Amino acid sequence: MSQAAAKSLWQAQGLPSESLSHLLLTPKPDPAVNSSFKLGTAAQTAIGLSGLGATHFHQLRTGVEQTVQVDARHAVLEFKSEAWYTINGELPSGALFDELAGLYKTKDDSYVRLHTNFPHHRRGILDILQCEPTNQAVAEALLKWNAVEFETEASSRKMVATALRSFDEWDRHPQGKALANTPPVQLIKIADAPKREAHGSYTRPLEGIRVLDLTRVLAGPVCGRTLAAHGADVLLITSPRLPALPFLDADTSRGKRTTQLDLTASQDRATLASLVADADVFLQAYRPRGLQEKGFGPEDVAQARPGIVYASLTAYGWEGPWKDRRGFDSLVQTATGFNVAEGDAFATYTGGTELPTPKVLPMQALDHAAGYLLAFGINAALCKTLTEGGSWEVRVSLAAMGHWIRSLGRLDPETAFGRGLPFPRSMVPQDPEIAALATELVQSDGDTGKLEDLKTMQAISHAAILSKTPVQEGRAPLRLNAHVPQWLPRAA
């Protein structure tokens, strides 16, 4: 199944079919975890393609061929990498979700999901509900709202909440219809440019490739982390004006260099422009047109740096009434039908007589799949800069990723929940399965001040095993301002 899914996505980008023989995947990837969806196939395919795309770019530059091997269980665990790392042997403080985030019953016997991880989102939801910041108070307040009415009100205030829908309801929704035929990865030529020169001696697939990573939370940072693992110089740029999520940032910034720029300040915009002039990839997940207003839209960047790859990530895509709507994995799962479908399957398995309750997927699968397939799309576009020339935009959305995971098919409930493998519960003491797959990193000194006591980090290793250019993950910044905003020198 994974091989067929990989073939479809690979060939859709115009890449040579013969390269697929170098991709070695577990023949029966599911059930790799307790879910009615083929998450083993999704994880193995997405991670495998991110690795194969990197090795194909390396082959075009050097002539070196190699295999990429991915185990489905390892891949599924990497799809929840934020849960498996330790710093100095201890689990990090913090949590993936704020205490008020979650699914709440509504007046019309439906549900809404709230996302309150950032302080301004939390405050905005409470302002709508006019209630105390407790789960009980929020639950009581939402019982006065119909689900879609609250979703609409939250969106009008640029907050993030969504009503629960089934697959059928989503497919009939105007946004579901707008996305119906959208491929999971889109490559669009946005400008002419000469072919990239393929000279030089490279020991890693993306060596010499400079990536500006302007993303936050999960999907975009996972993409940047993957590019760094294959040798790219990835400079993560965050804003000092926006709240951080240290629990996630520590894991997703592995292998990157980190700096901060305030794009509301003209001097920092000028600094970013100088970085763009020597970049190869511009990776962003701002709201649609958000960077265009600051002079860093796709056409602006392509004009400033001909031959660049501009990679964009959104929640709901580029067409339809929700194209400008903010969203996160948990919300997109709820809006597009996954919570209903997973809940129905689990209720069938348990044989319960009560109505099924919505159930989340066992990880942020849309985020992780989007991150790895965005990395694949970037690698495919880099290949096109060698073979065709041009500047390219790569587009991936969480909602389209949901459509892709649905297209992989379902498992019957008994197989999904009776034979699937549970996730390890904890790394303290470290679970033997995670320990066997762990890699050790040392905190990077950075160049904004030497640290007296460097920390060590253990995290789950990259699941794509490259036969000749294995990934290298020896360093982690563990802070968002470790480096000055400049590129490393290119190898001679």
N, C-alpha and C positions, 0 to 999 in steps of 0.2 A: 504493500500500500504506500509506504513512504517513497519508494523508488518511483512509482507512478505519479505521486504528487510532486516530487522533485522534478521529474521530467517535464511535466506540464508548465511549471513556473520557469524552469530554465529555458525551455524552447520559446516561451512567450516573450523573452527578452532578446531573442535572436542569437542566442549563444549556441555553439556547436554541439550537436547531439553526442558526438564521440567522447566528449569530456565527461559525460555522465558515467562512463565505465570506471572512472576514478573515484566515484562516490560509493562507499561501502556502508550499508545501513542494516541494522537488525532486521531480519526478514519478517518477524512477527512482533511489531512494536507495541501492540495493545493486547490486554490492558496493562499499562505501565504504572497506573495509579488509579485510585477509586474515583471513577467518573464515567458517565455514560457517553462522553465525547472521546474521540480518538486523540487524546492529548499526547500520547507517546508518538503517534505519527506526526502530529503538528510540531512538537518540540524537535524531534529527530530531523524532520524535513527542513525546518527553518534554520536550525543550527548547522545542519549539513550544507545547505546552500550558501550560508554566509562563509563557510570555510572553502567550499568549492569555488565560489566566485573569487575569493582572494587568491587561491592557487592558480586559477586560470589567468588572472591579471599577471601573476608572477611568471607564468609560463610564457605569456606574450612578451614580457620584458627580457626573460633570460633563457627561454627554451627548456627550462627544467620542468619535468612532469613529476607528479606525485599523487598519492592517494589521500583521501579524506575519509576517516572512519568515525562513525557516531553510534554509540550505544543508546537505545531508547530510554532506559531507566536513568542513565546518567544525564541525558538531555532533559528529561522531565524534572529531575532534581535541580538542574541549572535554571529551569524555568521558575524556580523559587529561590534563587541565589541569595536574596536579601534575608532569608530566614536562617542561613547556615553559617554565618561568619562569626568569628570571635576576635577580640582585640586583647592582646596580652592574656589569652586563655579564657577570657570572660565574655559572656554575651553582652552586646551593647545595650545601653538603656534606650528606652523609647519603644514605639510600636508603629505598625504599618498604618493603623487607623486611629483617629481621634475618638475619644470615648462617646461622643454624640453621633458619630457616623454610623450608618447602618440602615436597615429596612424597618419601616414603621407602617402600621395599619392606618387606613384612612376611612373617612366617613362612608364612602361608597363600597366598602368591603373589598378594597384593593390595597395596594401598598405604594409607598414612595421610598426611594433610597436617597439618603443625604450623604454628602461628602463635605466634611468640616475640618479637614486636616490643616488647612492654612487659616490663620487667625481671622483674616478678613472674610473668608467664606463662612466660618463659624458664626461670626458676629452678624453677617448678613442674613443667615437663616434664622437666627434668634430674633432679629429685628422684624422679620416677616411674621414669625409665630407669636411675638410679644410674650415670651415665657422665660422662666428661669433656665439656666444652663444645666439641666439634669435630664437623664433619659426619661424619667417618669413624666416630667413637665413637657418635654418635647412630644412624647407619645400621646399625652392627653390633648395637646394643642393640635396635633395633626388629625385627630379624630373629628375635628371641625371642618376639615378640608376634603374635597374630592381630589383624587390622585392627580389627574391631568390638570386641574385648576391650580394646584400647588406647583406642579412642574412648570406651568406657564408663567406663574407669578415669579418664581425663582429665576427663571431664564430672563424675564424682563428686567430684573435687577442685577443681572450678570452673576447670579449665584449658580451653584451646581447641585441639582437635585433632579431625579427623574422618576416617572411613574413606571410601575411594573407592567410589562406586556408579555404576551405569548409570542411565539414565532409567527403565528397567523396574524395576530394584531400588528406586529411590526411589519410584516410583508405587505399589509394593506395600508400602512402609514405612508404619507407622502415622502418622508425621508427614506423609508425602506424601499419604496419604489424607485427613488432617484438613485439608490445604490445597487439596485438589483443586478446590473450587468457590469459593475465596476470591478476590475481585476484587483487582486490584493497588492500588487506592485505595479506602478505605472512609471515608465520612462518617457520623458517628453523632451525633444530637442528644442531649446529655447533661443539659441543663437549659433551663428557660424563661428568656427575657430579652427586654426590649423591643427593637424594631428599632433598628439603628444609624442615627443621623442622618447624612444625606448632604450636609450643608451645607459650604461652604468652597470656596476656589479652589485647585485642586491642579495643579501643573505636571508631576508625576510620578505614575505609577499608585498606588504605595503610600505616597506622602507622608503623613505624619501617623500612620502605622501603627508601633506599637512592638512589637518582637519580642525576647523573651528566648530566647537560643540556648544551651541547656545540652547541646550535643552534641560528640562528638569523632570523630577519624579522618576518614571521608570523606562518607558519605551525608548525615548531618545537617548538617555544616558546608557542604556544597555547597548544600543547601536554603537555609540562612541567607544564604549569599553571593548566591544568586539573588534573594532577597527584598530584600537591600540594594541590588543593582544596579537594582532597579525603584523605589527611593526610600524603603524602610522604614528606620527607625532600629533597627538590629540590634545588641543588646548581647550579645556572646559572654561567657559566664560559665564559667570553668574553675576547677578546684580547685588550690590550691598544694600539696596533699598528693599529687596524682597526677602521674605522669610525662607530659611533653609529647612531641609528635612534631614538632619544628620544621620538618622537611622538608615535612610536609603542612600544618602550621598556617599557614605564610607564605602559601601559595596560597589556602587555603580561608577565611582571615579577611579577604580583600580587601573593602573597603567597610564593614566592621564597626567597632564600637568594642569594646574588650576590657577585661575586669576579672576579678578572681579573688575567689571566696568559698569558704570552708570550711564546707560544710553539716553537718559534725559539730559545729560551734560554734553555740551558741544565738544569739549576736549576729549572725552572718552569715546564719542562717536568718531572723532578723527583718528583715535588710536585703533578702533576697530577697522576703519577704512584702510589704514596702513597694513593691518594684518590680512585683510581680504586680498590686497594686491599681490600677496605671495602665497595664498592658500590654494589648495587643490579641491577641498570639500568644505561646503558651508552647510552645517547641520542645524536645523532649527525646528522648534515646536511651539512657536508663538501662535496666538490666535490668527486666523486668516487676515492678511493685510496688516498685521501688527508691526512687522518690521518694514514693510513698504512705506509706512508713514514716517519712518526714521531714515529712509534712504537705503534700505538693505533688502528690498524685495528681489525676486529672482532675476528680473531684467536688469536691475541696478547692479547686482553683484556680477552678472555675466558680462556687463559692459566694462566694469572695473577690472575683471579678471577673466578674459576670454579663455575658454576651455575648462572652466570650473564645473564641478558637480554640486548642485544646490538641492539638498535633501529636506523634504518637508513632511511633517507629521501632524495630523489633526485628529479630532475625535470622530467626526461624522462626515468627512470628505469635503469635496469641492463643489458639489451640486446639491440642489434641494433646499428646502426651507430651514434645515438645521445646519447648514454648512458653516455658519459663524458661531454655532453654539459650543460652549465650553463643555468638556467632559473628561472623565477618567475611566480607567478600565472597569471598576466596580459599577459605575453608572451605565456604561455602554452595555455591560452584561445584562443589567436589569432592563434597560430600554429595549434591547433587541431580542429578548426571549430566552436567554440562557438560564436565568434563575427559575423560570417556570418549568422549562424542559427538564432540568436537572432534578428539581423537586418532584416532578411527576415520576421520573424514572426511579428515584430513591423510594418513593411511596409504594411503587409497584414491587420493588425488591423486598421491602419490609412487610408488605401485606397489610398495612394499616387500613383501618376502616374510616378514619377521619379524612377530611379533605387534605390534599397534598399542600405542604408549605414550601415556599420558594427556597431554593438551595443554591449557594454560590459554587462556582468552580473551585477546585482545591488550590488554585493559585491564580495570580493575575495573568492568565494565559494570553489575553488579548495584547497586553502590554509587551510581554516577552516575545511573543510571536512577531509583533510589529517591529520590535527592536532588531531582531535577527534578520527579518526579511528586508528591513530598511538597509541594514548593512549589506545584504546580498544585492539589493538594487543599486547601492552606491558602487559596489565592486563591478557590477555589470555596466554601469555608466562609465566608470573609469576605463573598462575594456573598450568601450565605444570611443573614448577620447583617443585611444591608440589606433583603432582600426578605421574609424570614420572621421574623427575630429568633432568639433562642435562643443557647445556648452549644454549641459543636460540638467533637467529637474527630475528628481525621484519623488514620487508621491505615495504615501502609505497612510491609511486611516484605521483607527481602532474598529470602527463599524464594518468596514470592508474586510478586516481581519476576522471578524466574527462570521461573516458570510463564508469566508474561506474555510474556517474550522468546521462550520456546518456541512460544507460540501464534502468533507472527508468521511462523513457517515457517522453512525451511532453504534454503540454496543448494547446488547440486550441487558436489562437490569441485573440479571443473575451474574453474567460475566463481568459487568462493570463494577459491581459492589461486592460480589462474592469472591471473585478471583483477582481483582485488582490489588495492588500493593499500597498500603497506607504510607503516608509521609512519616519520617522520623519526627518525634515530638520535640526533641531538644538536643542541643550539642553539649550540655553540661550535666553529667559527663558526656563527652562527645559520642554521638551515635557511631557505632562501628562502620555502618555503611557510608556515612558522611566522612568519617576519618579516612577511609580508604580512598576517597576521591578528593581530599583536601590538598590545597597548595598553600605554601607559606610565603608571605610578602613582608617586606620591611618598609616602614614609613620613610618616604623620601624626605631628604633634608629641605628640598625646595631652595629658593634663592631670595626669600623675603625675611630671612632671619634663621640662624642655625638653631635646631632643637637640641636641648641637652640630653633628653632621654627619648630615643627613638622607640616607637611602639612596633610590635609585630602583629601581624594579622593572619589568621587562617581562614580561608574561604574555599568554596567549592571550585574545583578546577574547570577549565573550559572543556566541554564535551567533544568538540571537534578535534580529532587526533590527526595531525598532518604528518605524513611519513618522512618528509625531508626538512621541513621548516616548522618544528613544533612551536606552539605559542610560548611566549615569555611573559610572565606576570610577576616579576620580582619586586616591584615597587608599588606603593599606594600613597597618595598624598595625605589622606585622612583629614584634610581641611580644604576649604574652598579658596584660600588666598595664599597658596604656597609659592606661587611663581609670579614673575613679572610678565607683562603682556608682550612677549616677543617670541619668535620662532627659534628653535634649535638650528644650528648651522647644518646645511645639507652635506652629506658625505661627498667627498671629492670624486 
